[in-house]
Amino acid sequence: MLTRVVWSALSLVPSVCAGLVAEQQPFSNAPDIISTTASDVKVPVTLGVMSRCPDALLCEAVFDQVLKKVADKVDLRLTYIGKLNSSEPVFGVECLHGPQECAGNVQQLCVAKYRPMPLWWEYVMCQDYQSKEKVGLADIALKCARVVGIDWETSDVGRCAGLDGSGTGEEGIALLKESVQATKALNVEKSCTILINNEQICIHDETWKECENGHAPADFVRQIQAAYDKLNEGFSMI
Ligand SMILES: *[C@@H]1O[C@H](CO)[C@@H](O)[C@H](O)[C@H]1NC(C)=O
């Protein structure tokens, strides 16, 4: 049983990235696939994260290894854990590691919306590399944009997340709210939660938990490969 902790207590001691208590909903195993290529179906891979959570940074580092093997077989996305709260003045969302985390989430969501793989992933890696304390800071957002070659101030990314790098752009905040709701609909409460083909297969919450089929990069690669083969069964006969 996972420990459930009260949100308000957590925001005072943000060392653990346990999530919020969401209403239980039946978990769907049904693949939700929209193939954009005629040739194959990618495996949906989702990481439930908080941008300043150490568990999230760890998962993302592991998936950086995983991507080196199966980048062309996955449709990777990050979904953010938070809590809608209209009393929150800037974002209307409470993020466990504070408003700076909400800003980091928005920056990442806007880059992911307007830049393809692997660019948006490189952007997240750049932020993580600066350390979790710095994820969400405006100067780091702009610096990482320069590092990966995004012209923030004059592009759709900047208009989405805020031209000043603050993560407070109107569109970006709307993306954050959507993401938080989507995360809740997936029953994802812990950062980091790993879903392959819409199935929760592993959690890192201070330690690895509920990872029946392993938690090394090779274990994730193997599970992705198996899901890919299953999703694409019969393609070779066409
Ligand atoms: C919403 O945010 C306000 C301001 O931070 C806080 O006082 C309140 O407790 C929060 N409400 C809930 C339901 O968490």
The ligand as a Gaussian input file, in Angstrom:
#p B3LYP/6-31G(d) Opt

LIG

0 1
 C       -6.020000      26.526000      -2.404000
 O       -4.990000      27.478000      -2.326000
 C       -5.115000      28.373000      -1.255000
 C       -4.040000      29.442000      -1.439000
 O       -2.761000      28.875000      -1.565000
 C       -4.987000      27.586000       0.050000
 O       -5.100000      28.461000       1.161000
 C       -6.090000      26.540000       0.093000
 O       -5.924000      25.735000       1.239000
 C       -6.075000      25.682000      -1.137000
 N       -7.265000      24.850000      -1.188000
 C       -7.203000      23.515000      -1.230000
 C       -8.506000      22.835000      -1.334000
 O       -6.165000      22.900000      -1.195000

